[in-house]
Amino acid sequence: MSLTNLISIGENVRKHILKEEEFSNIEQHIFEEYPILRRTAIECMCNLIVQKEIIKYFIRENNRIKLLILLCSEDDEL
């Protein structure tokens, strides 16, 4: 959850996270069994979406945006 808070600080932090190629790690956590970890990963993605580099991932020919919308609309299990 602290990564989510760091991402929301500003563009420099988001760019640093992207340089370290953490985007794919965050994306993998979306499929975790544990709801809190899954929710945190989705929140991280939502905070990262303001970066142009991340927007490119979502506008390509893929189902990432559909998956993110479905996961965001999922009922809360907690």
MODELLER restraints for C-alpha pairs under 7 A, 6 or more apart:
rsr = mdl.restraints
at = mdl.atoms
rsr.add(forms.Gaussian(group=physical.xy_distance, feature=features.Distance(at['CA:1:A'], at['CA:40:A']), mean=5.89, stdev=0.5))
rsr.add(forms.Gaussian(group=physical.xy_distance, feature=features.Distance(at['CA:4:A'], at['CA:40:A']), mean=6.98, stdev=0.5))
rsr.add(forms.Gaussian(group=physical.xy_distance, feature=features.Distance(at['CA:4:A'], at['CA:43:A']), mean=6.61, stdev=0.5))
rsr.add(forms.Gaussian(group=physical.xy_distance, feature=features.Distance(at['CA:4:A'], at['CA:44:A']), mean=4.86, stdev=0.5))
rsr.add(forms.Gaussian(group=physical.xy_distance, feature=features.Distance(at['CA:6:A'], at['CA:13:A']), mean=6.80, stdev=0.5))
rsr.add(forms.Gaussian(group=physical.xy_distance, feature=features.Distance(at['CA:7:A'], at['CA:13:A']), mean=6.00, stdev=0.5))
rsr.add(forms.Gaussian(group=physical.xy_distance, feature=features.Distance(at['CA:7:A'], at['CA:14:A']), mean=5.38, stdev=0.5))
rsr.add(forms.Gaussian(group=physical.xy_distance, feature=features.Distance(at['CA:7:A'], at['CA:47:A']), mean=6.30, stdev=0.5))
rsr.add(forms.Gaussian(group=physical.xy_distance, feature=features.Distance(at['CA:7:A'], at['CA:48:A']), mean=6.78, stdev=0.5))
rsr.add(forms.Gaussian(group=physical.xy_distance, feature=features.Distance(at['CA:8:A'], at['CA:47:A']), mean=5.99, stdev=0.5))
rsr.add(forms.Gaussian(group=physical.xy_distance, feature=features.Distance(at['CA:14:A'], at['CA:48:A']), mean=6.65, stdev=0.5))
rsr.add(forms.Gaussian(group=physical.xy_distance, feature=features.Distance(at['CA:26:A'], at['CA:41:A']), mean=5.54, stdev=0.5))
rsr.add(forms.Gaussian(group=physical.xy_distance, feature=features.Distance(at['CA:27:A'], at['CA:41:A']), mean=6.77, stdev=0.5))
rsr.add(forms.Gaussian(group=physical.xy_distance, feature=features.Distance(at['CA:29:A'], at['CA:37:A']), mean=6.68, stdev=0.5))
rsr.add(forms.Gaussian(group=physical.xy_distance, feature=features.Distance(at['CA:29:A'], at['CA:38:A']), mean=5.79, stdev=0.5))
rsr.add(forms.Gaussian(group=physical.xy_distance, feature=features.Distance(at['CA:29:A'], at['CA:41:A']), mean=5.72, stdev=0.5))
rsr.add(forms.Gaussian(group=physical.xy_distance, feature=features.Distance(at['CA:30:A'], at['CA:38:A']), mean=4.64, stdev=0.5))
rsr.add(forms.Gaussian(group=physical.xy_distance, feature=features.Distance(at['CA:30:A'], at['CA:41:A']), mean=5.45, stdev=0.5))
rsr.add(forms.Gaussian(group=physical.xy_distance, feature=features.Distance(at['CA:30:A'], at['CA:42:A']), mean=6.19, stdev=0.5))
rsr.add(forms.Gaussian(group=physical.xy_distance, feature=features.Distance(at['CA:31:A'], at['CA:38:A']), mean=6.44, stdev=0.5))
rsr.add(forms.Gaussian(group=physical.xy_distance, feature=features.Distance(at['CA:32:A'], at['CA:38:A']), mean=5.58, stdev=0.5))
rsr.add(forms.Gaussian(group=physical.xy_distance, feature=features.Distance(at['CA:35:A'], at['CA:77:A']), mean=6.96, stdev=0.5))
rsr.add(forms.Gaussian(group=physical.xy_distance, feature=features.Distance(at['CA:48:A'], at['CA:54:A']), mean=6.69, stdev=0.5))
rsr.add(forms.Gaussian(group=physical.xy_distance, feature=features.Distance(at['CA:49:A'], at['CA:55:A']), mean=5.87, stdev=0.5))
rsr.add(forms.Gaussian(group=physical.xy_distance, feature=features.Distance(at['CA:58:A'], at['CA:64:A']), mean=5.88, stdev=0.5))
rsr.add(forms.Gaussian(group=physical.xy_distance, feature=features.Distance(at['CA:58:A'], at['CA:65:A']), mean=5.74, stdev=0.5))
